[in-house]
């Protein structure tokens, strides 16, 4: 019975925490404050009222909270943008961490009188950045994508390097000696080993995802990978953090291509929700761990720690970002101020051994001071900094559109209200006949003004069209769920129709807006593409082609191993549409599709007869057509 009571108490605590997170999420939408900041403040407030302290261990953070956060961030990271800025990110994540450790350690040792070895341990454990709230602000306000990749990419990799460096610094302190060559070799082995483990496991899971066509199983595989990569790497005594990051990058680039549109949407939504829960729990627990009275007593040490961290961050950012691709000076200010500290620093502080004696509590209080300062002060002021630097700007066209749109909506609402009053008899027929032409004319004029504003700003029109299309598709999906629940359609029909909607939802905004504005299917067919695809690829490929306004004709056939059903698609292409069709085939098919229209090594010579090419079960022919008449 005692165990049952404990479980019930834990369940109430979890439900209470979820309720707090929900209320905070609603509140921050009105007050435009990062939710992570409010959660920390709520946690601090609750810490005064809790009689029983909540013991947050480093293992809970490192083994339970950290893997999903790292995996989700790496999974969604733009790999091409990351590759373009690899030199800069590598400098910040490796050299920057080392430089920050030395600078912080030196300042702390000189300013507070702590032994240099102790100060260097503090410098290494405070070097890892955690810009969760900053990245959330970036995404909400539409900051430059490259700036987001720089900040998030640096954070992902410096987490791993900081943990490795912390282990080396702590080992040297406890043993009493340090060999630079051995330390460097150990750093390379632990870091490189973690990356190799992550790449290998990520590739294996990506191959498994490509062979499975079940969104529940594929989502489960990504979950196993996120936690499994960390555990396997730690068991092999290499970096679990870098293993998870590498696994996430591989799965996000290779594994995603093997997912169906439905799976992709499910996986994205699942990890978005998981990271929301984990982030909320982390920052709420950070607040609960804060001992305000102890922090106040250690305020001098805390101020020295904050000063040292800011100086080291400034030197690292302003010094190292001059190498690699050019970075605007305004971005450097954001990278400097966006170097928040969070869960990693807290976990390392909690993992300090008792052998450090009184220094353990000193380092912990200094770490908590830095985390609290960066989350509250830097996190709150980041949006203002972005606006002041002109990185988040609203164009005159947007302002004009917003004003006209608001006037039109208000006028229409007023007209409809008076109309309802007339219908129920609260406004006489005489008054209605007098006033309704006036307000109706004004409503029409304001609506026309909105249309003019959209026509003058095509990007705003495209955005509104895309939003309307997305809402339409989501409503269709909900309606299909209702039809299935009411027994109007069966499970098989439901899955087929939902897959069609998901494919449309998965079409990028750029593709769809281009289709709306530029790609009406006009002109004579100049090429005929014949595509033989497997049955499992039919739906995705057909929808991908139709979403680009490329019509297809399907002919069912039998063939292949064990007489699996294949399909022949006849695709008529106007001039200049071949590349778009090939892009659709490559992105939609679970097996990569390639095409050839000229001999290898002779790109200027077009074959009189099409060249047959088989790639993983798909066969493509391309014919040039001299004349085509539509009857």
VEXKOLSE-679149 format. One record per residue (C-alpha): x, y, z; residue number from 1. Coordinates in pm, whole numbers, plus 50000, padded with zeros to 5 digits. Example, Ala and Ser with C-alpha at 12.3 -4.5 7.8 and 13.67 -1.06 7.14 Angstrom:
BEGIN
51230, 49550, 50780, 1
51367, 49894, 50714, 2
This chain:
BEGIN
50000, 50000, 50000, 1
50288, 50233, 50074, 2
50426, 50185, 49723, 3
50081, 50257, 49578, 4
50059, 50578, 49780, 5
50400, 50684, 49653, 6
50293, 50619, 49294, 7
49976, 50822, 49342, 8
50179, 51108, 49489, 9
50421, 51098, 49195, 10
50128, 51098, 48953, 11
49978, 51404, 49122, 12
50316, 51580, 49103, 13
50346, 51506, 48731, 14
49991, 51623, 48662, 15
50053, 51938, 48865, 16
50371, 52010, 48672, 17
50191, 51961, 48339, 18
49916, 52197, 48454, 19
50174, 52460, 48551, 20
50346, 52423, 48214, 21
50012, 52468, 48035, 22
49923, 52782, 48232, 23
50269, 52926, 48171, 24
50237, 52854, 47799, 25
49908, 53046, 47785, 26
50044, 53336, 47992, 27
50362, 53393, 47791, 28
50160, 53439, 47473, 29
50007, 53751, 47625, 30
50318, 53896, 47790, 31
50574, 53809, 47518, 32
50824, 53661, 47765, 33
51017, 53338, 47693, 34
50840, 53046, 47858, 35
51171, 52909, 47988, 36
51225, 53227, 48189, 37
50877, 53213, 48344, 38
50918, 52843, 48427, 39
51241, 52917, 48615, 40
51067, 53195, 48811, 41
50772, 52968, 48889, 42
51014, 52700, 49005, 43
51190, 52948, 49234, 44
50854, 53057, 49377, 45
50752, 52696, 49438, 46
51085, 52622, 49608, 47
50981, 52852, 49895, 48
50663, 52651, 49954, 49
50792, 52295, 49922, 50
50879, 52137, 50254, 51
51042, 51836, 50089, 52
51333, 51921, 49854, 53
51339, 51770, 49506, 54
51675, 51608, 49445, 55
51773, 51651, 49081, 56
52074, 51434, 48999, 57
52316, 51471, 48711, 58
52217, 51125, 48581, 59
51854, 51234, 48541, 60
51963, 51528, 48327, 61
52230, 51348, 48126, 62
52054, 51015, 48066, 63
51686, 51111, 48065, 64
51649, 51477, 47965, 65
51949, 51543, 47743, 66
51918, 51275, 47468, 67
51574, 51382, 47337, 68
51670, 51751, 47340, 69
51991, 51689, 47147, 70
51833, 51445, 46904, 71
51540, 51672, 46816, 72
51765, 51973, 46761, 73
52007, 51775, 46542, 74
51723, 51605, 46352, 75
51577, 51940, 46245, 76
51907, 52118, 46182, 77
51962, 52232, 45823, 78
52250, 52002, 45726, 79
52345, 52197, 45413, 80
52362, 52523, 45606, 81
52557, 52344, 45880, 82
52809, 52215, 45625, 83
52859, 52565, 45483, 84
52942, 52700, 45830, 85
53130, 52395, 45959, 86
53466, 52577, 46003, 87
53308, 52852, 46213, 88
53100, 52613, 46422, 89
53400, 52383, 46474, 90
53611, 52676, 46591, 91
53345, 52788, 46838, 92
53268, 52436, 46962, 93
53629, 52320, 47005, 94
53869, 52614, 47021, 95
53601, 52836, 47174, 96
53531, 52590, 47456, 97
53902, 52550, 47530, 98
53958, 52926, 47517, 99
53656, 52993, 47737, 100
53774, 52737, 47993, 101
54117, 52898, 48021, 102
53986, 53257, 48036, 103
53714, 53180, 48292, 104
53955, 52975, 48499, 105
54215, 53251, 48497, 106
53972, 53527, 48592, 107
53811, 53321, 48868, 108
54147, 53218, 49013, 109
54279, 53575, 49017, 110
53954, 53739, 49127, 111
53839, 53497, 49397, 112
54160, 53332, 49509, 113
54039, 52982, 49423, 114
54313, 52736, 49319, 115
54372, 52738, 48944, 116
54278, 52370, 48908, 117
53941, 52429, 49076, 118
53883, 52738, 48862, 119
53960, 52547, 48541, 120
53708, 52278, 48637, 121
53449, 52554, 48674, 122
53552, 52704, 48340, 123
53504, 52372, 48161, 124
53164, 52291, 48310, 125
53025, 52639, 48240, 126
53151, 52643, 47879, 127
52855, 52454, 47729, 128
52580, 52683, 47597, 129
52207, 52611, 47604, 130
52025, 52863, 47382, 131
51681, 52696, 47394, 132
51489, 53013, 47475, 133
51692, 53215, 47223, 134
51625, 52968, 46940, 135
51255, 52975, 47031, 136
51260, 53355, 46995, 137
51442, 53323, 46662, 138
51175, 53090, 46524, 139
50888, 53298, 46657, 140
51016, 53627, 46517, 141
51170, 53494, 46196, 142
51539, 53567, 46258, 143
51784, 53481, 45978, 144
51803, 53102, 45935, 145
52182, 53099, 45912, 146
52210, 53283, 46244, 147
51987, 53022, 46405, 148
52199, 52739, 46261, 149
52520, 52902, 46387, 150
52389, 52939, 46741, 151
52222, 52598, 46759, 152
52504, 52417, 46578, 153
52762, 52561, 46815, 154
52550, 52458, 47114, 155
52501, 52100, 46993, 156
52871, 52037, 46949, 157
53010, 52240, 47238, 158
52791, 52040, 47476, 159
52992, 51732, 47387, 160
53334, 51899, 47387, 161
53263, 52075, 47717, 162
53165, 51749, 47888, 163
53480, 51576, 47758, 164
53698, 51869, 47867, 165
53526, 51876, 48207, 166
53611, 51509, 48259, 167
53977, 51570, 48171, 168
54001, 51878, 48395, 169
53838, 51700, 48688, 170
54058, 51393, 48646, 171
54372, 51609, 48637, 172
54259, 51790, 48952, 173
54190, 51472, 49147, 174
54506, 51293, 49032, 175
54724, 51599, 49070, 176
54896, 51584, 48730, 177
54812, 51644, 48365, 178
54990, 51534, 48047, 179
54900, 51752, 47748, 180
54967, 51479, 47489, 181
54763, 51219, 47677, 182
54486, 51471, 47733, 183
54475, 51564, 47365, 184
54465, 51200, 47257, 185
54192, 51124, 47508, 186
53991, 51424, 47386, 187
54018, 51309, 47023, 188
53931, 50947, 47105, 189
53632, 51029, 47324, 190
53492, 51295, 47089, 191
53569, 51110, 46765, 192
53446, 50781, 46908, 193
53114, 50937, 47001, 194
53069, 51076, 46651, 195
53154, 50739, 46492, 196
52905, 50556, 46717, 197
52633, 50808, 46635, 198
52697, 50795, 46262, 199
52689, 50415, 46261, 200
52371, 50379, 46465, 201
52205, 50660, 46273, 202
52280, 50489, 45943, 203
52147, 50152, 46067, 204
51822, 50303, 46193, 205
51783, 50508, 45873, 206
51808, 50188, 45669, 207
51549, 50021, 45892, 208
51315, 50319, 45849, 209
51347, 50291, 45470, 210
51239, 49926, 45487, 211
50939, 49983, 45715, 212
50616, 50156, 45617, 213
50450, 50207, 45955, 214
50458, 50550, 46118, 215
50428, 50408, 46471, 216
50722, 50171, 46427, 217
50935, 50437, 46258, 218
50864, 50687, 46537, 219
50957, 50419, 46790, 220
51285, 50356, 46608, 221
51381, 50725, 46635, 222
51305, 50711, 47008, 223
51522, 50403, 47053, 224
51799, 50572, 46856, 225
51792, 50892, 47063, 226
51837, 50715, 47395, 227
52024, 50412, 47262, 228
52300, 50616, 47097, 229
52373, 50789, 47427, 230
52373, 50466, 47629, 231
52586, 50270, 47381, 232
52842, 50550, 47355, 233
52866, 50588, 47733, 234
52913, 50213, 47771, 235
53201, 50235, 47522, 236
53346, 50528, 47722, 237
53306, 50777, 47439, 238
53094, 51092, 47416, 239
52725, 51012, 47443, 240
52633, 51372, 47363, 241
52820, 51374, 47032, 242
52682, 51028, 46951, 243
52324, 51156, 46985, 244
52403, 51467, 46780, 245
52561, 51261, 46500, 246
52272, 51013, 46504, 247
52020, 51296, 46485, 248
52197, 51458, 46191, 249
52211, 51129, 45997, 250
51847, 51046, 46066, 251
51734, 51397, 45979, 252
51913, 51389, 45644, 253
51912, 51023, 45533, 254
51640, 50865, 45746, 255
51385, 51135, 45669, 256
51402, 51053, 45297, 257
51288, 50699, 45372, 258
50979, 50819, 45558, 259
50638, 50852, 45401, 260
50470, 51194, 45433, 261
50242, 51061, 45708, 262
50539, 50925, 45901, 263
50728, 51250, 45859, 264
50442, 51451, 46006, 265
50395, 51206, 46295, 266
50768, 51201, 46376, 267
50797, 51580, 46364, 268
50492, 51628, 46587, 269
50607, 51358, 46830, 270
50952, 51509, 46881, 271
50812, 51861, 46903, 272
50589, 51748, 47190, 273
50864, 51548, 47363, 274
51106, 51841, 47359, 275
50833, 52073, 47484, 276
50774, 51846, 47783, 277
51142, 51787, 47855, 278
51240, 52153, 47819, 279
50954, 52257, 48045, 280
51053, 52000, 48306, 281
51420, 52101, 48293, 282
51360, 52472, 48347, 283
51095, 52416, 48612, 284
51337, 52189, 48801, 285
51618, 52442, 48760, 286
51400, 52693, 48942, 287
51315, 52441, 49213, 288
51687, 52371, 49268, 289
51772, 52738, 49324, 290
51849, 52820, 49686, 291
51798, 53196, 49684, 292
51941, 53251, 50032, 293
52256, 53053, 49949, 294
52292, 53238, 49619, 295
52269, 53570, 49802, 296
52535, 53464, 50050, 297
52761, 53366, 49757, 298
52678, 53678, 49555, 299
53040, 53799, 49532, 300
53154, 53468, 49386, 301
52849, 53467, 49161, 302
52927, 53814, 49024, 303
53286, 53712, 48952, 304
53157, 53401, 48773, 305
52912, 53604, 48561, 306
53183, 53858, 48475, 307
53429, 53584, 48377, 308
53175, 53403, 48158, 309
53077, 53723, 47974, 310
53441, 53820, 47912, 311
53528, 53471, 47785, 312
53221, 53462, 47561, 313
53306, 53801, 47413, 314
53665, 53704, 47337, 315
53560, 53371, 47184, 316
53285, 53514, 46963, 317
53448, 53835, 46849, 318
53784, 53666, 46804, 319
53697, 53337, 46636, 320
53411, 53441, 46406, 321
53651, 53636, 46186, 322
53768, 53301, 46051, 323
53559, 53095, 45808, 324
53261, 53241, 45624, 325
53196, 53607, 45679, 326
52951, 53685, 45959, 327
52781, 54027, 45986, 328
52893, 54226, 46289, 329
52535, 54250, 46416, 330
52517, 53871, 46424, 331
52827, 53860, 46643, 332
52646, 54067, 46906, 333
52358, 53817, 46902, 334
52592, 53517, 46924, 335
52768, 53678, 47220, 336
52450, 53761, 47409, 337
52282, 53434, 47309, 338
52536, 53217, 47490, 339
52297, 53114, 47767, 340
52382, 52841, 48016, 341
52137, 52578, 48130, 342
52090, 52206, 48182, 343
52442, 52089, 48088, 344
52616, 52326, 48329, 345
52369, 52231, 48601, 346
52421, 51858, 48542, 347
52799, 51890, 48556, 348
52779, 52093, 48877, 349
52559, 51827, 49038, 350
52805, 51556, 48928, 351
53099, 51708, 49115, 352
53245, 51451, 49358, 353
53239, 51505, 49733, 354
53620, 51470, 49728, 355
53635, 51839, 49634, 356
53516, 51926, 49984, 357
53389, 52281, 50036, 358
53489, 52370, 49680, 359
53202, 52154, 49553, 360
52941, 52381, 49708, 361
53131, 52690, 49591, 362
53138, 52575, 49229, 363
52772, 52473, 49246, 364
52663, 52816, 49372, 365
52872, 52989, 49105, 366
52716, 52771, 48836, 367
52364, 52840, 48961, 368
52439, 53215, 48960, 369
52554, 53207, 48597, 370
52260, 52991, 48486, 371
52011, 53218, 48662, 372
52164, 53537, 48519, 373
52181, 53412, 48161, 374
51831, 53265, 48162, 375
51658, 53559, 48328, 376
51852, 53865, 48214, 377
51994, 53760, 47877, 378
51689, 53553, 47786, 379
51445, 53836, 47856, 380
51648, 54102, 47673, 381
51724, 53896, 47360, 382
51411, 54002, 47170, 383
51486, 54368, 47239, 384
51842, 54320, 47116, 385
51721, 54162, 46792, 386
51486, 54454, 46732, 387
51750, 54713, 46821, 388
51998, 54556, 46578, 389
51737, 54556, 46304, 390
51740, 54178, 46260, 391
51366, 54152, 46317, 392
51199, 54415, 46103, 393
50844, 54461, 45983, 394
50823, 54608, 45634, 395
50602, 54903, 45544, 396
50400, 54669, 45325, 397
50333, 54438, 45622, 398
50225, 54728, 45842, 399
49995, 54862, 45571, 400
49845, 54517, 45514, 401
49789, 54460, 45887, 402
49612, 54795, 45922, 403
49390, 54742, 45619, 404
49315, 54384, 45717, 405
49219, 54484, 46072, 406
48992, 54765, 45944, 407
48819, 54527, 45702, 408
48762, 54260, 45969, 409
48630, 54518, 46217, 410
48396, 54668, 45956, 411
48263, 54327, 45853, 412
48208, 54234, 46217, 413
48016, 54557, 46272, 414
47800, 54498, 45965, 415
47718, 54139, 46068, 416
47630, 54252, 46422, 417
47384, 54517, 46301, 418
47241, 54262, 46056, 419
47174, 54018, 46341, 420
47007, 54294, 46542, 421
46779, 54363, 46246, 422
46697, 53996, 46205, 423
46581, 53962, 46567, 424
46387, 54289, 46554, 425
46610, 54513, 46765, 426
46677, 54736, 46462, 427
46375, 54849, 46263, 428
46336, 54788, 45890, 429
46342, 55163, 45829, 430
46676, 55209, 46009, 431
46824, 54897, 45847, 432
46732, 55017, 45499, 433
46897, 55350, 45571, 434
47217, 55228, 45734, 435
47292, 54895, 45571, 436
47395, 55034, 45227, 437
47634, 55275, 45399, 438
47814, 55022, 45618, 439
47803, 54758, 45342, 440
47971, 54997, 45100, 441
48239, 55078, 45357, 442
48298, 54708, 45422, 443
48338, 54640, 45050, 444
48576, 54933, 45010, 445
48794, 54815, 45299, 446
48794, 54460, 45162, 447
48907, 54591, 44823, 448
49184, 54785, 44998, 449
49308, 54458, 45151, 450
49315, 54296, 44807, 451
49515, 54589, 44670, 452
49766, 54558, 44954, 453
49811, 54188, 44880, 454
49854, 54251, 44509, 455
50125, 54508, 44585, 456
50309, 54258, 44809, 457
50319, 53911, 44645, 458
50507, 53761, 44941, 459
50219, 53853, 45175, 460
49965, 53711, 44931, 461
50165, 53389, 44907, 462
50182, 53365, 45285, 463
49807, 53408, 45322, 464
49736, 53154, 45047, 465
49968, 52902, 45210, 466
49806, 52954, 45550, 467
49458, 52913, 45402, 468
49565, 52597, 45218, 469
49722, 52450, 45532, 470
49408, 52516, 45738, 471
49195, 52362, 45464, 472
49406, 52045, 45462, 473
49402, 52020, 45842, 474
49024, 52049, 45841, 475
49006, 51776, 45577, 476
49221, 51553, 45798, 477
48998, 51615, 46100, 478
48688, 51543, 45891, 479
48836, 51211, 45780, 480
48898, 51121, 46145, 481
48536, 51204, 46224, 482
48414, 50991, 45933, 483
48621, 50697, 46057, 484
48495, 50739, 46414, 485
48134, 50751, 46293, 486
48182, 50436, 46086, 487
48125, 50609, 45753, 488
48461, 50487, 45619, 489
48680, 50194, 45718, 490
49034, 50196, 45851, 491
49192, 50108, 45515, 492
49007, 50386, 45333, 493
49092, 50627, 45612, 494
49464, 50550, 45593, 495
49466, 50591, 45215, 496
49283, 50926, 45221, 497
49484, 51060, 45515, 498
49804, 50971, 45332, 499
49690, 51184, 45038, 500
49624, 51480, 45268, 501
49958, 51430, 45444, 502
50142, 51435, 45113, 503
49979, 51767, 45034, 504
50068, 51898, 45381, 505
50424, 51781, 45330, 506
50459, 51990, 45014, 507
50686, 52280, 45103, 508
50553, 52635, 45103, 509
50803, 52725, 44833, 510
50684, 52447, 44604, 511
50318, 52525, 44649, 512
50348, 52904, 44614, 513
50552, 52850, 44297, 514
50277, 52623, 44170, 515
50005, 52881, 44247, 516
50180, 53178, 44089, 517
50407, 53042, 43820, 518
50324, 52689, 43722, 519
49986, 52667, 43559, 520
49998, 52367, 43327, 521
50013, 52526, 42987, 522
50200, 52462, 42666, 523
50263, 52163, 42446, 524
50420, 51843, 42574, 525
50778, 51815, 42454, 526
50889, 51509, 42653, 527
50727, 51188, 42767, 528
50857, 51021, 43081, 529
50776, 50657, 43146, 530
50826, 50552, 43507, 531
50796, 50197, 43634, 532
50754, 50207, 44011, 533
50675, 49962, 44286, 534
50327, 49946, 44433, 535
50433, 50100, 44765, 536
50562, 50413, 44587, 537
50257, 50471, 44367, 538
50058, 50692, 44600, 539
50345, 50916, 44708, 540
50484, 50960, 44355, 541
50144, 51029, 44199, 542
50059, 51292, 44459, 543
50403, 51452, 44434, 544
50364, 51492, 44058, 545
50007, 51618, 44078, 546
50103, 51871, 44348, 547
50333, 52025, 44085, 548
50053, 52026, 43825, 549
50224, 51749, 43627, 550
49951, 51511, 43500, 551
50010, 51136, 43494, 552
49839, 50834, 43342, 553
49870, 50506, 43530, 554
49888, 50161, 43372, 555
49892, 49867, 43612, 556
50130, 49579, 43541, 557
50278, 49273, 43709, 558
50642, 49190, 43731, 559
50953, 49187, 43938, 560
51056, 48951, 44211, 561
50772, 48721, 44326, 562
50546, 48899, 44076, 563
50502, 49202, 44298, 564
50268, 49456, 44148, 565
50435, 49737, 43955, 566
50283, 50041, 43790, 567
50371, 50225, 43472, 568
50323, 50602, 43485, 569
50308, 50803, 43163, 570
50412, 51159, 43245, 571
50370, 51433, 42984, 572
50616, 51718, 43034, 573
50600, 52068, 42883, 574
50929, 52240, 42812, 575
51139, 52304, 43120, 576
50947, 52074, 43353, 577
51176, 51768, 43346, 578
51386, 51874, 43645, 579
51073, 51933, 43853, 580
50939, 51589, 43769, 581
51271, 51427, 43860, 582
51277, 51621, 44188, 583
50928, 51491, 44266, 584
51037, 51131, 44196, 585
51351, 51161, 44408, 586
51170, 51315, 44706, 587
50854, 51105, 44699, 588
50984, 50757, 44619, 589
51121, 50547, 44903, 590
51388, 50427, 44659, 591
51593, 50691, 44481, 592
51500, 50740, 44116, 593
51749, 50864, 43857, 594
51710, 50935, 43488, 595
51935, 50955, 43183, 596
51869, 51139, 42857, 597
52221, 51133, 42710, 598
52524, 50900, 42715, 599
52765, 50931, 43006, 600
53046, 51168, 42928, 601
52857, 51314, 42628, 602
52599, 51553, 42782, 603
52553, 51736, 42451, 604
52439, 51426, 42262, 605
52074, 51331, 42308, 606
51990, 50968, 42246, 607
51753, 50884, 41964, 608
51624, 50597, 42176, 609
51572, 50629, 42550, 610
51826, 50473, 42781, 611
51684, 50230, 43032, 612
51815, 50272, 43386, 613
51728, 50060, 43688, 614
51782, 50199, 44035, 615
51665, 49990, 44328, 616
51360, 49856, 44146, 617
51260, 50176, 43964, 618
51297, 50212, 43588, 619
51273, 50543, 43403, 620
51261, 50623, 43030, 621
51256, 50972, 42882, 622
51144, 51034, 42521, 623
51173, 51360, 42332, 624
50852, 51444, 42143, 625
50858, 51646, 41821, 626
50484, 51712, 41807, 627
50194, 51664, 42045, 628
49826, 51741, 41981, 629
49557, 51729, 42247, 630
49230, 51596, 42102, 631
